[in-house]
Amino acid sequence: MTPTTLPASRASERVGAGDWQRIADELNEYGSALTPRILNPAECRAIAALYDDEERFRSTVDMARHRFGSGQYRYFAHPLPDLVRELREAFYPRLLPIARDWAGKLRRPAPWPDTLEEWLGMCHDAGQSRSAQILLRYGPGDWNALHRDVFGDAVFPLQVVIGLDAPGTDYSGGEFLMVEQRPRAQSRGSSTTLPQGHGLVFTTRDRQVRSARGWSAGPMRHGVSTVRSGRRRTLGLVFHDAA
């Protein structure tokens, strides 16, 4: 078994070991929530090392060139590395009840079936068949502008980023940022330091917000603050494919 392979049962156990009521409560309140450690340091290093294997990726994006910030990321090609695929499959059933709850409160359709395989089939039928799984790499002075990861009409409302390097040891700065646009009020921002091997679950585009008339959507964007030193690498798990 290579370091980039994890039995599906173990991936499911690690993800399932989180306090998912707490995670759901924090997502409801803030639009993001940390998970316990999902990957050990050796697994983090093994995934980060894939970055130099160009055959595993379908494209590379230079953020400065596109005015997305500064740094670089790569989209994995199909088939995904085993560990990336297993983690995605393990997270989906944990995120699904939250996604359906939000859709119900916001009176939106909830098209997501019980399995990730079925949902990805629906994405492909809608013309979204390219991998949206991302490996990101930042060096000193790099940052990521506030944005949303929406790649077509078929959208899953939650996603996960996993830290592959240790903050304070491998790099400084580089906090994960979220900004919520609030109606008739100033925007609200938050920052999270992403521990190595831990995941951060966050909203893809908005969260449900209680209002005088029930519930409304609070638009949110995410990004990364400037890395001051070292190297920061993360794995992004998106639960819809790209057009």
Protein Blocks (a to p, Z undefined) as FASTA:
>chain_A
ZZkbccfklmmmmmmmpcfklmmmmmmmnopacdddfbdfklmmmmmmmmmmmklpcbdc
dfklnonagcddddddddddfklmmmmmmmmmmmmmmmmmmmmmnopacfbcfbfklmmm
mmmmnopabdfbdcddddehiacddddddfbjbdcfbdcdddfbdehklpgejiacdddd
dehiacddddddddehiacdddfkbccdddfklpacddddddddddfbhjdddddddfbd
cZZ
